[in-house]
Amino acid sequence: MRGFLLTVTYTLFITTTSFAAILSKRSLPEISTADALPSGELTIPNGPILQSGNSGLGDQDPRFFTLVKDGDEDLPDKSVFMNILAVLRELSRQQFNDHFHGGEWSIRGYDDVAVHIPPHPRLRVNYAMWGLNQGVAHMSGNGYRSVEVHMFLNGGRGVGPVEVGIIRILKSNRVNRKPETDPAPLPPRAQLAANATGSRNTSGVDEDNVSSLNTPNYNLRPNFQGPRLSTYGVFASLFAAIAEVASWDRSRPIEAQGQTVGGSTNVALTFSPWVFQPYGPPYLYYDPMMWMFDRVAKYMIRFNRFNAGEFVLLMDDQPVGFGEFSRLQRAAQVAEV
């Protein structure tokens, strides 16, 4: 086994925009000298922690950074993506700033990869989300080898960095099984624009047994017939969207439009409530939007539809949410730091 390589990740690799009106205010945890690592245990380069413009990834704490150790196990990229999706989906069910107890995931059908997050007294939901996003960004540029992501908060002048958790993405010894299936399909659905107005193209909807991904109340209507997109870019933009929306106020309907960019790719994901009808019930809330992100990822990987296009979330056959994958023009991309 070759030795672990160490990489310091200071940058936010995904740019996210949203309307700040729906973001709740959050206080940053205090860091004392007693919490810091002993002098000499971790060497941090001089200079400020760099971060992107706008709100960052789920209002990321500017003190947050990671150290990534590379392992020597080659991992299937799609298994990496699907297991990280499963962890983010579970994290999204908890409050953004809550303590996270950790766990281990290796989901059916993609269980040649495991994600292990050991318990840590300072680990929180948001740290785990940010660490997973930075970990997969690192893996994408390093051939999808196993990694160990150490997460830290920089204590600032006079206070050293504080470790807040560890994430391991590695090969699993479990035997592969058939991919997990979702609840029974819905009965025939109403047309996409049956109760909506506007000029969105709703022809050529991708069926491909998409009903097998739906539930009795929620229904995904995909239409991906544009240019082929980077698989990593699609998943990275989805992962960033989950982390971003997880930081929003969950007590009221979603009124914002957000956009995430998949790492260093030119894949952009735009998401919003359905805008082609007067604002009113049914409203788009947090849980249905997270369901929409989860199901569009499963649809694209199941049917290999990594193409530009649109998708709509219907609730009881009423459109409530909208998303679009597109290619950004290089000149229009927000510069990453």
C-alpha positions, 0 to 999 in steps of 0.5 A: 500500500502506498503512503497517504498523500496530504492535500490542504483544501481551503477553497470553496469549489462551488459557487452558490447564489440564492435570495438571502431573504429566506436564509436564517441568521446563524451564530458561529461556534466559539473556539477557545485555545483549549480546543485547538490542536497542540502546537506543531501538530498541524502546519497551516500555510500563512494567508487568509482562507479563500472563499468564493463570492456570494453566499458560498456553499450553504453559508459556509463558515469562512473558518472551515477547511479540510485536509485530504489524505489520499488512499490507494484504493480505486473506487467506481465514481458512480458508487462514490456519487450514490453513497455520498447522495445517500449520506447528504439525504440523511443529513438533510433530514436534520437541522443544519447546525445540529450535532451529527452522531456519524455513521456508516453507509454502503447502499444497495447496488453501489455497496462496493463503496462505503462512507464512514463518518466516526462520532466526534464531539464537535461534528455538526450536520453542516460540517459533514455536508461541506466535508463531503462536497470538498472530498468528492471535489478532491476525488474527481481530480485524483482518479476516484481513489479512497480518501480520508477527509479531516475537517477543521475550523481555523481558530484565528490569530492566537488560536490554532485549528480545531478538528471537527470531524473525519470522513472516510470514503473507501472500498467496501467489502460488502457483496453487491446486490441489486439496486434498491427500488422505490415505492410502487409507481403512481397511476397515470399522471396529468400533463406537466402544464395542465394547471400552469401557464407559461412558455416552458417546453413540456414536450418530449418528456422522458418517461423511461419508467420514471414512475418507479421513482415516484411516491403517491404524493410527489412526482418527477417529470424529467426532460433531458434532451440537451447536450451531454454533461459531465457526470461529476458536474451534475452530481457536484451541482446537486450535492451543492444544492442540497447543502445550500437548501439545507441552510434555508429557513424550513418553517415557510414555503420556499420563494427563492431561486438558487444556482449551483455550479459543479466544481471546476466543470461548466455544469450549472443547476438552477432550481426554484419554485414553479414560477408559471402560475400565480403564487399560491397553494400548493406551495413548495416546501423544504422536504419536497425540494430535497426529494426532488434533488434525490430523485433526479439524481437517481433518474439520471444515473439509472437511465444514463441521462446526463444531458442538459434539460429541465425537470419539474416536481409535481405534488398531487399532479400540481407543479410546485418545483422546477430545476434545470441543468445547463452548460455555462459559457466559460466567459460567463462562469464565476471565477473560482478561487 
